[in-house]
């Protein structure tokens, strides 16, 4: 007996991603700003690429640290 199209599992819907060469959009304006600074990084000389990637990593770490400061400590009672 052959399987009918109804018996086949549904294909997951494709989620559109960023276009080639465009940074992903996270919805967080601060993160999106840092990622936008990486546009064109592939075309840069290695030294400049490293500087831009390092700056982006530092920027993302600062954003993450800022969100940790705003979050309550789950082990601490008010």
C-alpha positions, -999 to 999 in steps of 0.1 A, spaced: 0 0 0 14 34 -9 15 63 14 -8 91 6 3 128 9 -18 130 41 3 102 57 35 121 52 47 143 80 42 180 73 73 199 62 83 225 87 77 260 75 108 278 63 117 308 85 132 336 65 167 344 76 189 373 68 199 378 32 235 370 22 258 397 36 232 411 60 234 407 98 206 388 115 178 409 131 173 399 168 146 424 177 169 440 203 180 473 190 213 473 209 223 439 197 211 447 162 233 478 163 264 458 172 256 432 145 251 459 119 286 472 126 299 438 113 284 444 78 312 440 52 336 425 77 345 397 53 359 422 28 383 437 53 420 428 58 425 403 86 439 429 111 409 452 106 385 422 107 399 412 141 395 447 155 358 448 143 351 413 157 367 421 190 348 454 193 315 435 185 323 408 211 330 435 237 298 454 228 277 422 230 293 413 264 285 448 277 248 444 266 246 410 283 262 423 315 237 451 315 208 427 313 222 407 341 223 438 363 187 445 356 176 409 363 167 400 399 188 373 416 166 342 417 182 330 450 176 363 468 143 371 486 130 406 486 
